[in-house]
Amino acid sequence: YPHRFQHFRKTWGYANMPLDGVWLRAPYLHNGAVPTLRDLLEPSASRPAQFARGSDLYDPQRVGFASTLPADATKAAADGLFAFDTAQPGNGNAGHEGPAYGTALPAADKDALVEYLKTF
């Protein structure tokens, strides 16, 4: 797609990733601290504090990868999963919240937004 960034010009702002294929780019935020798009639409205090990383099972409802931590740590390791703890330094999931980020939307609107993002 050589034409895609023809009109791109340098600014002093932030150039984010394109949204096409966003459904397959989980986990989200710069440090991977939010497991699904649906979780990203929640205020940071309501986002998962711990979740499993490393799964290749896709969650089509919440748009991300399966992130439930198995109760048995040995099984989790055998499945190639590891626990991501947002309380650890550098793993925070705060920020990107408020009306500009969709976290203040009603639940039905958040669900509709996730459905729309699946089409990219």
Disulfide bonds with the S-S distance in Angstrom:
none
